[in-house]
Amino acid sequence: VMIGSPSGLPVKVDAGGSVRTPQQGNYLIATTDSFGGNSGSAVWEANSLDIIGILTAGDTDYVQDGSCRRVN
């Protein structure tokens, strides 16, 4: 579970993420629905509500689609 204010939006709760790649050193790769502005958001384990990480980076947020930008 992650809570943040991505892309200038009001506070958004993402409870649908999961670990995509097992622990690599001291970080996890997950499928959070996050965007620029979510950096620094705590990430909780849904059942225990233990904080398991802090979001620090992600994939490309938007891609060009003709004359429009769409969510990647």
C-alpha positions in Angstrom: 0.0 0.0 0.0 1.3 3.4 -0.9 -0.1 6.9 -0.3 1.1 10.0 -2.2 0.3 13.0 -4.4 1.6 12.1 -7.8 1.6 14.4 -10.9 0.0 17.2 -8.9 -3.1 15.1 -8.0 -4.7 15.1 -4.6 -3.7 12.3 -2.2 -4.0 8.9 -3.9 -4.0 5.5 -2.2 -2.6 2.6 -4.2 -3.4 -0.8 -2.6 -2.9 -2.9 -5.8 0.9 -3.1 -6.0 3.0 -6.2 -5.5 6.6 -7.2 -5.4 7.7 -7.7 -9.0 11.3 -8.8 -8.4 12.5 -10.3 -5.1 14.9 -8.3 -2.9 18.0 -7.1 -4.8 20.5 -6.0 -2.2 18.7 -3.4 -0.2 15.7 -2.7 -2.5 12.6 -4.2 -4.0 11.1 -3.7 -7.4 7.3 -3.5 -7.2 4.3 -2.8 -9.4 3.0 0.3 -7.6 0.8 2.8 -9.5 3.2 5.7 -8.9 4.3 8.8 -10.8 6.6 11.7 -10.3 5.7 13.3 -7.0 5.4 9.9 -5.2 9.1 9.8 -4.3 9.5 9.6 -0.6 6.1 7.9 -0.1 6.2 5.1 2.5 5.2 1.6 1.2 3.3 -0.6 3.7 2.7 -4.3 3.7 -1.1 -4.5 3.4 -1.8 -7.1 6.1 0.5 -6.0 8.9 0.8 -2.3 7.9 4.5 -2.5 8.6 6.5 0.0 6.5 8.6 -2.1 4.1 10.2 0.6 2.0 10.2 4.2 0.6 9.6 4.8 -3.1 12.7 6.3 -4.7 12.4 5.7 -8.4 10.2 4.4 -11.2 9.8 3.7 -14.8 8.8 6.4 -17.4 5.5 8.0 -16.4 4.2 9.2 -19.8 4.9 8.3 -23.4 4.1 10.3 -26.6 1.2 8.9 -28.6 0.8 11.1 -31.7 0.1 14.6 -30.5 -0.9 13.3 -27.0 0.9 12.0 -24.0 -0.5 8.9 -22.3 0.2 7.0 -19.2 3.0 4.4 -19.8 
